[in-house]
């Protein structure tokens, strides 16, 4: 079983009455709410937390891409991963990911991901999300009806850029490039593992199965509601003749660990409330542009993570409700380990993305939460799925072949 420490990098200084005064945390959230001096400290604290997660033994550290929002301050996850590539040495750099449909040409994604893979010694996981409607359709102005078609073409462009050994030309519907010859190509051959983050689209299930990619369900509804989606995913994998292997699937879960259930509520309840009532406060008109979600997915009844319907489901929920309904796994290490095993086995996932910095949670609580989980929960769950081979994980250089970035300091006496 593999565990990954996922960071959204939310802005933690939204006012208490944010939900009443502002219609959305995404797309048109007033920039006057952002203080760049506070932002300077926030970014550096968040990088500290990601580095700490590696030291605690998490397999991967995760970042992602969002635009024009206070929910996640990462318009360029590659910048975050670049900083981490020099400050970490073991953990996978799980970039979930670059919204590849937004780039013309997507050669930039191929180049930057290859750079990250080479700098880190083969530790990159390449995430290719379609992207939220807020990011793609509204913040970046992409036409919803063409989004998936662009996505598939850009994916093909990137794969060719990574695997062709000679200069070639690409002549697609949306991209025409006469000379394609990116330097460098990735260290991992034929390319880094590709993960596809998703919110439950049926087309994504078919595509990831066909391509033999990892499907990562990023859900804020929690594992109880997530089971229905993952059951449908596994049924579709079986229908398409795909291999059953838990490592081809991942899931995102909010986690809060303390010495007791009562301490967990005392420490973390205000931050869970901040996350669900401020960070996920999205105007319904931005959440699902016409044409963004396919008819198949709409008919299947798979709802969006944000917007009017999602907000209505969460309206008035207390800490006890969030825990009981599975939005958050919280409590003592023993309780959390028991619940986590239920998640892992029930959803049949071999990669678990743990969201442990939640909303406006300060660093000292984040480090406490992370340390307890790593020391008292992870060891109890490591052996699950050990009978399966993980073909969707990084293939780094052997330790003896890796660069030692700090050696120059010793040489010059610094």
KOLKOL-397817 format. One record per residue (C-alpha): residue number from 0; residue in one letter; chain; x, y, z. Coordinates in Angstrom, 3 decimals, always signed. Last residue first. Layout:
{NUM "A" "A" {X Y Z}},
...
% end
This chain:
{413 "X" "A" {+29.971 +26.355 +3.524}},
{412 "X" "A" {+33.503 +24.973 +3.366}},
{411 "X" "A" {+33.968 +25.148 -0.383}},
{410 "X" "A" {+33.883 +21.383 -0.925}},
{409 "X" "A" {+31.324 +20.817 +1.842}},
{408 "X" "A" {+28.857 +23.155 +0.190}},
{407 "X" "A" {+29.547 +21.590 -3.198}},
{406 "X" "A" {+28.252 +18.246 -1.888}},
{405 "X" "A" {+24.744 +19.539 -1.202}},
{404 "X" "A" {+23.182 +18.628 -4.556}},
{403 "X" "A" {+24.214 +14.956 -4.372}},
{402 "X" "A" {+23.476 +13.637 -7.835}},
{401 "X" "A" {+22.030 +10.144 -8.092}},
{400 "X" "A" {+23.865 +7.075 -9.374}},
{399 "X" "A" {+24.527 +5.461 -5.978}},
{398 "X" "A" {+20.871 +5.776 -5.004}},
{397 "X" "A" {+19.667 +3.797 -7.991}},
{396 "X" "A" {+17.844 +6.035 -10.483}},
{395 "X" "A" {+14.128 +6.311 -9.950}},
{394 "X" "A" {+11.405 +4.055 -11.379}},
{393 "X" "A" {+8.160 +5.716 -10.262}},
{392 "X" "A" {+4.894 +3.859 -9.712}},
{391 "X" "A" {+2.119 +2.575 -11.962}},
{390 "X" "A" {+3.270 -1.026 -12.377}},
{389 "X" "A" {+2.626 -1.832 -8.701}},
{388 "X" "A" {+2.795 -5.622 -8.480}},
{387 "X" "A" {+0.114 -7.295 -6.364}},
{386 "X" "A" {+0.536 -9.665 -3.399}},
{385 "X" "A" {+1.455 -6.749 -1.139}},
{384 "X" "A" {-2.128 -5.480 -1.495}},
{383 "X" "A" {-2.275 -4.472 +2.204}},
{382 "X" "A" {+1.095 -4.790 +3.925}},
{381 "X" "A" {+1.534 -1.091 +4.630}},
{380 "X" "A" {-1.670 -0.698 +6.630}},
{379 "X" "A" {-0.546 -0.960 +10.256}},
{378 "X" "A" {+2.706 +0.886 +9.538}},
{377 "X" "A" {+0.718 +3.829 +8.062}},
{376 "X" "A" {-1.340 +4.531 +11.195}},
{375 "X" "A" {+0.937 +5.148 +14.174}},
{374 "X" "A" {+4.128 +6.757 +12.886}},
{373 "X" "A" {+3.033 +8.302 +9.601}},
{372 "X" "A" {-0.437 +9.284 +10.797}},
{371 "X" "A" {+0.868 +10.756 +14.038}},
{370 "X" "A" {+3.581 +12.706 +12.229}},
{369 "X" "A" {+1.236 +14.149 +9.606}},
{368 "X" "A" {-1.393 +15.339 +12.088}},
{367 "X" "A" {+1.270 +16.921 +14.317}},
{366 "X" "A" {+2.951 +18.565 +11.318}},
{365 "X" "A" {-0.362 +19.969 +10.111}},
{364 "X" "A" {-1.296 +21.140 +13.595}},
{363 "X" "A" {+1.966 +23.076 +13.946}},
{362 "X" "A" {+1.622 +24.456 +10.423}},
{361 "X" "A" {-1.757 +26.106 +10.846}},
{360 "X" "A" {-4.963 +24.578 +9.400}},
{359 "X" "A" {-6.715 +27.211 +7.278}},
{358 "X" "A" {-8.400 +24.790 +4.894}},
{357 "X" "A" {-7.126 +21.269 +5.497}},
{356 "X" "A" {-3.487 +20.232 +5.607}},
{355 "X" "A" {-3.810 +16.477 +5.930}},
{354 "X" "A" {-5.286 +15.541 +2.553}},
{353 "X" "A" {-4.108 +11.943 +2.172}},
{352 "X" "A" {-3.902 +10.581 -1.371}},
{351 "X" "A" {-4.192 +6.803 -1.156}},
{350 "X" "A" {-2.641 +4.566 -3.787}},
{349 "X" "A" {-3.477 +0.842 -3.849}},
{348 "X" "A" {-7.232 +1.276 -4.124}},
{347 "X" "A" {-9.860 -1.469 -3.814}},
{346 "X" "A" {-12.583 +0.969 -2.696}},
{345 "X" "A" {-13.713 -1.271 +0.173}},
{344 "X" "A" {-10.239 -2.598 +0.924}},
{343 "X" "A" {-8.519 +0.762 +1.115}},
{342 "X" "A" {-11.435 +2.644 +2.680}},
{341 "X" "A" {-12.142 -0.021 +5.302}},
{340 "X" "A" {-8.438 -0.159 +6.094}},
{339 "X" "A" {-8.531 +3.591 +6.544}},
{338 "X" "A" {-11.392 +3.354 +9.016}},
{337 "X" "A" {-9.495 +0.887 +11.223}},
{336 "X" "A" {-6.283 +2.898 +10.995}},
{335 "X" "A" {-8.194 +6.084 +11.886}},
{334 "X" "A" {-9.761 +4.512 +14.965}},
{333 "X" "A" {-6.450 +3.140 +16.228}},
{332 "X" "A" {-4.632 +6.404 +15.512}},
{331 "X" "A" {-7.312 +8.328 +17.420}},
{330 "X" "A" {-9.964 +10.259 +15.554}},
{329 "X" "A" {-10.784 +11.423 +12.064}},
{328 "X" "A" {-11.615 +10.199 +8.589}},
{327 "X" "A" {-13.392 +13.129 +6.972}},
{326 "X" "A" {-16.231 +13.170 +4.436}},
{325 "X" "A" {-17.182 +9.740 +5.720}},
{324 "X" "A" {-20.783 +10.440 +6.704}},
{323 "X" "A" {-20.089 +9.953 +10.403}},
{322 "X" "A" {-17.018 +12.196 +10.338}},
{321 "X" "A" {-18.628 +15.083 +8.458}},
{320 "X" "A" {-21.790 +14.708 +10.523}},
{319 "X" "A" {-19.923 +14.819 +13.846}},
{318 "X" "A" {-18.075 +17.938 +12.693}},
{317 "X" "A" {-21.423 +19.542 +11.844}},
{316 "X" "A" {-23.233 +19.567 +8.513}},
{315 "X" "A" {-25.565 +22.504 +7.950}},
{314 "X" "A" {-25.426 +22.419 +4.156}},
{313 "X" "A" {-23.171 +19.669 +2.824}},
{312 "X" "A" {-25.634 +18.105 +0.395}},
{311 "X" "A" {-26.829 +21.569 -0.659}},
{310 "X" "A" {-23.262 +22.612 -1.416}},
{309 "X" "A" {-22.781 +19.622 -3.736}},
{308 "X" "A" {-26.022 +20.386 -5.583}},
{307 "X" "A" {-25.309 +24.102 -5.914}},
{306 "X" "A" {-21.712 +23.905 -7.078}},
{305 "X" "A" {-18.715 +21.755 -6.224}},
{304 "X" "A" {-17.677 +18.092 -6.516}},
{303 "X" "A" {-19.914 +17.565 -9.559}},
{302 "X" "A" {-22.509 +14.803 -9.573}},
{301 "X" "A" {-22.393 +11.330 -11.094}},
{300 "X" "A" {-25.993 +10.606 -12.098}},
{299 "X" "A" {-25.139 +8.172 -14.901}},
{298 "X" "A" {-27.161 +10.352 -17.271}},
{297 "X" "A" {-24.795 +13.276 -16.620}},
{296 "X" "A" {-21.761 +11.064 -17.259}},
{295 "X" "A" {-23.098 +9.765 -20.551}},
{294 "X" "A" {-24.145 +13.267 -21.630}},
{293 "X" "A" {-20.613 +14.549 -21.224}},
{292 "X" "A" {-19.705 +17.177 -18.683}},
{291 "X" "A" {-18.195 +20.389 -20.017}},
{290 "X" "A" {-20.876 +20.948 -22.654}},
{289 "X" "A" {-22.815 +23.492 -20.645}},
{288 "X" "A" {-20.421 +24.899 -18.007}},
{287 "X" "A" {-20.440 +22.961 -14.726}},
{286 "X" "A" {-19.122 +24.680 -11.635}},
{285 "X" "A" {-19.001 +28.306 -12.769}},
{284 "X" "A" {-22.749 +28.974 -12.822}},
{283 "X" "A" {-23.129 +27.190 -9.488}},
{282 "X" "A" {-20.946 +29.775 -7.743}},
{281 "X" "A" {-18.293 +27.926 -5.767}},
{280 "X" "A" {-17.912 +27.828 -1.976}},
{279 "X" "A" {-15.500 +24.905 -1.714}},
{278 "X" "A" {-12.706 +26.815 +0.060}},
{277 "X" "A" {-15.173 +28.733 +2.254}},
{276 "X" "A" {-17.787 +26.377 +3.695}},
{275 "X" "A" {-16.096 +23.023 +3.147}},
{274 "X" "A" {-12.538 +24.065 +3.927}},
{273 "X" "A" {-13.302 +26.491 +6.734}},
{272 "X" "A" {-15.553 +23.921 +8.458}},
{271 "X" "A" {-12.795 +21.315 +8.204}},
{270 "X" "A" {-10.432 +23.868 +9.733}},
{269 "X" "A" {-12.735 +24.637 +12.662}},
{268 "X" "A" {-13.177 +20.927 +13.417}},
{267 "X" "A" {-9.444 +20.125 +13.544}},
{266 "X" "A" {-7.987 +20.475 +17.002}},
{265 "X" "A" {-11.007 +20.064 +19.283}},
{264 "X" "A" {-12.601 +17.380 +17.100}},
{263 "X" "A" {-9.371 +15.399 +16.925}},
{262 "X" "A" {-8.845 +15.827 +20.660}},
{261 "X" "A" {-12.218 +14.223 +21.349}},
{260 "X" "A" {-11.473 +11.283 +19.062}},
{259 "X" "A" {-8.205 +10.685 +20.911}},
{258 "X" "A" {-4.443 +11.086 +20.427}},
{257 "X" "A" {-5.048 +12.975 +17.196}},
{256 "X" "A" {-5.392 +12.151 +13.502}},
{255 "X" "A" {-7.336 +14.127 +10.880}},
{254 "X" "A" {-7.606 +12.710 +7.339}},
{253 "X" "A" {-9.355 +14.058 +4.216}},
{252 "X" "A" {-9.385 +11.345 +1.535}},
{251 "X" "A" {-8.274 +11.233 -2.098}},
{250 "X" "A" {-8.417 +7.929 -3.972}},
{249 "X" "A" {-6.118 +5.975 -6.259}},
{248 "X" "A" {-6.540 +3.148 -8.753}},
{247 "X" "A" {-4.214 +1.051 -10.932}},
{246 "X" "A" {-2.485 -0.170 -7.786}},
{245 "X" "A" {-5.574 -2.159 -6.818}},
{244 "X" "A" {-4.921 -4.590 -9.708}},
{243 "X" "A" {-7.759 -6.100 -11.673}},
{242 "X" "A" {-6.500 -6.269 -15.239}},
{241 "X" "A" {-8.700 -4.651 -17.863}},
{240 "X" "A" {-11.060 -6.673 -20.027}},
{239 "X" "A" {-13.306 -3.734 -20.885}},
{238 "X" "A" {-16.204 -5.072 -18.820}},
{237 "X" "A" {-13.834 -5.675 -15.870}},
{236 "X" "A" {-12.533 -2.101 -15.968}},
{235 "X" "A" {-16.167 -0.919 -16.158}},
{234 "X" "A" {-17.115 -2.875 -13.041}},
{233 "X" "A" {-14.050 -1.441 -11.295}},
{232 "X" "A" {-15.150 +2.105 -12.126}},
{231 "X" "A" {-18.751 +1.478 -11.086}},
{230 "X" "A" {-17.580 +0.182 -7.707}},
{229 "X" "A" {-15.285 +3.223 -7.466}},
{228 "X" "A" {-18.190 +5.621 -7.973}},
{227 "X" "A" {-20.429 +3.889 -5.432}},
{226 "X" "A" {-17.561 +3.635 -2.962}},
{225 "X" "A" {-16.887 +7.371 -3.150}},
{224 "X" "A" {-20.067 +8.124 -1.248}},
{223 "X" "A" {-18.753 +6.280 +1.802}},
{222 "X" "A" {-15.162 +7.293 +1.009}},
{221 "X" "A" {-15.510 +11.020 +1.293}},
{220 "X" "A" {-17.568 +13.605 -0.574}},
{219 "X" "A" {-14.427 +15.612 -1.326}},
{218 "X" "A" {-13.429 +13.233 -4.088}},
{217 "X" "A" {-10.322 +13.034 -6.231}},
{216 "X" "A" {-10.651 +9.661 -7.957}},
{215 "X" "A" {-7.225 +8.720 -9.328}},
{214 "X" "A" {-7.255 +6.431 -12.355}},
{213 "X" "A" {-3.817 +4.957 -13.058}},
{212 "X" "A" {-3.079 +4.491 -16.741}},
{211 "X" "A" {-3.414 +1.299 -18.800}},
{210 "X" "A" {-4.236 +3.292 -21.946}},
{209 "X" "A" {-7.539 +1.472 -22.551}},
{208 "X" "A" {-8.359 +1.428 -18.836}},
{207 "X" "A" {-7.557 +5.123 -18.477}},
{206 "X" "A" {-9.736 +5.912 -21.493}},
{205 "X" "A" {-12.764 +3.917 -20.416}},
{204 "X" "A" {-12.736 +5.325 -16.889}},
{203 "X" "A" {-12.205 +8.863 -18.212}},
{202 "X" "A" {-15.214 +8.514 -20.494}},
{201 "X" "A" {-17.361 +7.601 -17.499}},
{200 "X" "A" {-16.465 +10.847 -15.722}},
{199 "X" "A" {-16.198 +10.386 -11.963}},
{198 "X" "A" {-14.218 +13.344 -10.610}},
{197 "X" "A" {-10.905 +12.604 -12.238}},
{196 "X" "A" {-7.148 +12.566 -11.814}},
{195 "X" "A" {-5.373 +10.609 -14.563}},
{194 "X" "A" {-1.998 +9.239 -13.555}},
{193 "X" "A" {+0.839 +8.676 -15.996}},
{192 "X" "A" {+4.003 +6.883 -14.903}},
{191 "X" "A" {+7.070 +8.647 -16.311}},
{190 "X" "A" {+8.039 +7.887 -19.933}},
{189 "X" "A" {+9.567 +5.117 -22.067}},
{188 "X" "A" {+11.629 +5.178 -19.995}},
{187 "X" "A" {+12.105 +7.229 -16.844}},
{186 "X" "A" {+14.748 +9.923 -17.475}},
{185 "X" "A" {+12.354 +12.027 -19.494}},
{184 "X" "A" {+13.406 +13.722 -22.791}},
{183 "X" "A" {+15.544 +16.851 -22.498}},
{182 "X" "A" {+15.473 +18.647 -24.854}},
{181 "X" "A" {+12.342 +18.603 -26.989}},
{180 "X" "A" {+12.619 +17.950 -30.736}},
{179 "X" "A" {+9.367 +18.794 -32.507}},
{178 "X" "A" {+10.021 +20.756 -35.689}},
{177 "X" "A" {+7.040 +21.609 -37.881}},
{176 "X" "A" {+4.457 +22.167 -35.151}},
{175 "X" "A" {+0.723 +22.206 -35.868}},
{174 "X" "A" {-1.559 +21.834 -32.866}},
{173 "X" "A" {-5.363 +22.061 -32.709}},
{172 "X" "A" {-6.463 +19.707 -35.493}},
{171 "X" "A" {-3.157 +17.883 -35.518}},
{170 "X" "A" {+0.025 +18.085 -37.574}},
{169 "X" "A" {+3.008 +17.121 -35.463}},
{168 "X" "A" {+6.460 +17.113 -37.044}},
{167 "X" "A" {+9.422 +14.973 -36.078}},
{166 "X" "A" {+12.966 +15.312 -34.715}},
{165 "X" "A" {+14.332 +11.919 -33.694}},
{164 "X" "A" {+13.990 +9.621 -30.694}},
{163 "X" "A" {+10.218 +9.733 -30.505}},
{162 "X" "A" {+9.074 +8.678 -27.019}},
{161 "X" "A" {+8.648 +11.861 -25.018}},
{160 "X" "A" {+7.443 +14.179 -27.791}},
{159 "X" "A" {+5.160 +11.412 -29.063}},
{158 "X" "A" {+3.583 +11.059 -25.620}},
{157 "X" "A" {+3.155 +14.836 -25.357}},
{156 "X" "A" {+1.458 +15.125 -28.748}},
{155 "X" "A" {-0.888 +12.215 -28.007}},
{154 "X" "A" {-1.967 +13.844 -24.754}},
{153 "X" "A" {-2.506 +17.138 -26.552}},
{152 "X" "A" {-4.810 +15.430 -29.042}},
{151 "X" "A" {-6.822 +13.745 -26.286}},
{150 "X" "A" {-7.191 +16.971 -24.298}},
{149 "X" "A" {-8.139 +19.025 -27.327}},
{148 "X" "A" {-11.002 +16.600 -28.049}},
{147 "X" "A" {-11.925 +16.684 -24.388}},
{146 "X" "A" {-12.168 +20.471 -24.265}},
{145 "X" "A" {-13.881 +21.102 -27.590}},
{144 "X" "A" {-17.458 +21.331 -26.282}},
{143 "X" "A" {-16.405 +23.320 -23.218}},
{142 "X" "A" {-14.759 +26.163 -25.208}},
{141 "X" "A" {-11.592 +27.120 -23.293}},
{140 "X" "A" {-11.667 +30.584 -21.718}},
{139 "X" "A" {-8.769 +30.127 -19.277}},
{138 "X" "A" {-10.495 +31.191 -16.027}},
{137 "X" "A" {-14.003 +30.290 -17.227}},
{136 "X" "A" {-13.839 +27.121 -19.302}},
{135 "X" "A" {-10.624 +25.500 -18.102}},
{134 "X" "A" {-10.241 +26.553 -14.493}},
{133 "X" "A" {-13.863 +26.777 -13.359}},
{132 "X" "A" {-14.872 +23.778 -15.493}},
{131 "X" "A" {-12.292 +21.730 -13.667}},
{130 "X" "A" {-9.290 +20.258 -15.468}},
{129 "X" "A" {-8.913 +17.401 -17.978}},
{128 "X" "A" {-6.254 +16.080 -15.642}},
{127 "X" "A" {-2.922 +14.704 -16.904}},
{126 "X" "A" {-0.730 +13.771 -13.930}},
{125 "X" "A" {+2.890 +12.876 -14.563}},
{124 "X" "A" {+4.528 +11.058 -11.631}},
{123 "X" "A" {+8.098 +12.292 -11.385}},
{122 "X" "A" {+10.855 +10.610 -9.346}},
{121 "X" "A" {+13.345 +9.776 -12.104}},
{120 "X" "A" {+16.470 +11.430 -10.742}},
{119 "X" "A" {+14.717 +14.584 -9.538}},
{118 "X" "A" {+16.390 +16.857 -12.102}},
{117 "X" "A" {+15.667 +14.410 -14.959}},
{116 "X" "A" {+12.000 +13.891 -14.094}},
{115 "X" "A" {+11.430 +17.574 -13.478}},
{114 "X" "A" {+13.047 +18.492 -16.803}},
{113 "X" "A" {+10.905 +15.918 -18.610}},
{112 "X" "A" {+7.782 +17.374 -16.993}},
{111 "X" "A" {+8.849 +20.843 -18.124}},
{110 "X" "A" {+9.510 +19.780 -21.716}},
{109 "X" "A" {+6.366 +17.681 -22.208}},
{108 "X" "A" {+4.225 +20.401 -20.614}},
{107 "X" "A" {+5.726 +23.055 -22.894}},
{106 "X" "A" {+5.142 +20.791 -25.903}},
{105 "X" "A" {+1.452 +21.188 -25.093}},
{104 "X" "A" {+1.324 +23.662 -27.993}},
{103 "X" "A" {-1.034 +25.177 -27.255}},
{102 "X" "A" {-1.653 +24.465 -23.579}},
{101 "X" "A" {-5.047 +24.422 -21.873}},
{100 "X" "A" {-5.931 +20.825 -22.796}},
{99 "X" "A" {-2.955 +19.618 -20.734}},
{98 "X" "A" {-4.296 +20.560 -17.329}},
{97 "X" "A" {-0.942 +19.785 -15.692}},
{96 "X" "A" {-1.195 +17.545 -12.663}},
{95 "X" "A" {-1.734 +15.916 -10.345}},
{94 "X" "A" {+2.042 +16.354 -10.043}},
{93 "X" "A" {+3.190 +13.445 -7.879}},
{92 "X" "A" {+6.841 +14.044 -7.060}},
{91 "X" "A" {+7.731 +10.585 -5.701}},
{90 "X" "A" {+9.517 +10.673 -2.393}},
{89 "X" "A" {+13.237 +9.947 -2.028}},
{88 "X" "A" {+15.552 +12.942 -2.355}},
{87 "X" "A" {+13.741 +16.123 -1.368}},
{86 "X" "A" {+14.794 +19.784 -1.416}},
{85 "X" "A" {+16.009 +19.957 -5.004}},
{84 "X" "A" {+12.989 +18.276 -6.610}},
{83 "X" "A" {+10.707 +20.059 -4.133}},
{82 "X" "A" {+11.404 +23.480 -5.642}},
{81 "X" "A" {+10.811 +22.078 -9.122}},
{80 "X" "A" {+7.605 +20.391 -7.968}},
{79 "X" "A" {+6.240 +23.730 -6.738}},
{78 "X" "A" {+7.131 +25.421 -10.014}},
{77 "X" "A" {+5.596 +22.530 -11.943}},
{76 "X" "A" {+2.384 +22.983 -9.973}},
{75 "X" "A" {+1.819 +26.255 -11.847}},
{74 "X" "A" {-1.487 +27.996 -11.006}},
{73 "X" "A" {-0.960 +26.599 -7.500}},
{72 "X" "A" {-2.677 +28.692 -4.822}},
{71 "X" "A" {-5.566 +26.307 -4.191}},
{70 "X" "A" {-9.036 +27.259 -2.942}},
{69 "X" "A" {-8.357 +31.002 -3.245}},
{68 "X" "A" {-9.048 +31.003 -6.972}},
{67 "X" "A" {-8.117 +32.327 -10.387}},
{66 "X" "A" {-6.426 +29.118 -11.608}},
{65 "X" "A" {-5.828 +25.569 -10.435}},
{64 "X" "A" {-3.042 +23.020 -10.973}},
{63 "X" "A" {-1.946 +20.208 -8.641}},
{62 "X" "A" {+0.545 +19.128 -5.962}},
{61 "X" "A" {+1.392 +15.787 -4.389}},
{60 "X" "A" {+4.116 +14.320 -2.201}},
{59 "X" "A" {+4.725 +10.600 -2.649}},
{58 "X" "A" {+5.724 +7.567 -0.622}},
{57 "X" "A" {+5.158 +9.181 +2.757}},
{56 "X" "A" {+7.995 +8.378 +5.162}},
{55 "X" "A" {+7.986 +11.159 +7.746}},
{54 "X" "A" {+10.885 +12.880 +6.006}},
{53 "X" "A" {+8.811 +13.013 +2.823}},
{52 "X" "A" {+5.908 +14.594 +4.709}},
{51 "X" "A" {+8.285 +17.182 +6.158}},
{50 "X" "A" {+9.204 +18.329 +2.653}},
{49 "X" "A" {+5.523 +18.843 +1.840}},
{48 "X" "A" {+4.983 +20.760 +5.082}},
{47 "X" "A" {+7.996 +23.017 +4.511}},
{46 "X" "A" {+6.693 +23.774 +1.009}},
{45 "X" "A" {+3.391 +24.811 +2.575}},
{44 "X" "A" {+5.128 +27.056 +5.080}},
{43 "X" "A" {+7.058 +28.711 +2.255}},
{42 "X" "A" {+3.940 +29.329 +0.205}},
{41 "X" "A" {+2.028 +30.699 +3.201}},
{40 "X" "A" {+4.854 +33.026 +4.255}},
{39 "X" "A" {+5.013 +34.722 +0.869}},
{38 "X" "A" {+1.212 +34.732 +0.679}},
{37 "X" "A" {+1.055 +36.733 +3.905}},
{36 "X" "A" {+3.194 +39.355 +2.201}},
{35 "X" "A" {+1.161 +38.958 -0.997}},
{34 "X" "A" {-2.122 +39.753 +0.818}},
{33 "X" "A" {-5.008 +38.342 -1.203}},
{32 "X" "A" {-8.549 +39.541 -0.416}},
{31 "X" "A" {-8.199 +42.467 -2.851}},
{30 "X" "A" {-8.001 +39.831 -5.605}},
{29 "X" "A" {-11.777 +39.538 -5.442}},
{28 "X" "A" {-13.010 +35.971 -6.115}},
{27 "X" "A" {-14.156 +36.030 -9.762}},
{26 "X" "A" {-13.030 +32.602 -11.028}},
{25 "X" "A" {-13.187 +30.547 -7.800}},
{24 "X" "A" {-14.014 +31.248 -4.160}},
{23 "X" "A" {-17.492 +32.258 -5.328}},
{22 "X" "A" {-20.463 +34.508 -4.529}},
{21 "X" "A" {-18.830 +36.738 -1.995}},
{20 "X" "A" {-20.376 +38.382 +1.074}},
{19 "X" "A" {-22.247 +35.505 +2.723}},
{18 "X" "A" {-19.678 +32.787 +2.040}},
{17 "X" "A" {-16.801 +35.053 +3.037}},
{16 "X" "A" {-18.344 +36.041 +6.375}},
{15 "X" "A" {-15.443 +34.654 +8.413}},
{14 "X" "A" {-12.918 +36.342 +6.139}},
{13 "X" "A" {-10.569 +34.326 +3.889}},
{12 "X" "A" {-7.086 +34.152 +5.391}},
{11 "X" "A" {-5.996 +30.533 +4.802}},
{10 "X" "A" {-5.414 +30.624 +1.021}},
{9 "X" "A" {-5.469 +26.966 +0.043}},
{8 "X" "A" {-2.266 +25.096 -0.894}},
{7 "X" "A" {-4.027 +21.956 -2.168}},
{6 "X" "A" {-1.429 +19.625 -0.665}},
{5 "X" "A" {-1.552 +15.829 -0.962}},
{4 "X" "A" {+0.682 +13.525 +1.088}},
{3 "X" "A" {+0.815 +10.187 -0.681}},
{2 "X" "A" {+0.460 +6.735 +0.830}},
{1 "X" "A" {+1.299 +3.468 -0.898}},
{0 "X" "A" {+0.000 +0.000 +0.000}},
% end
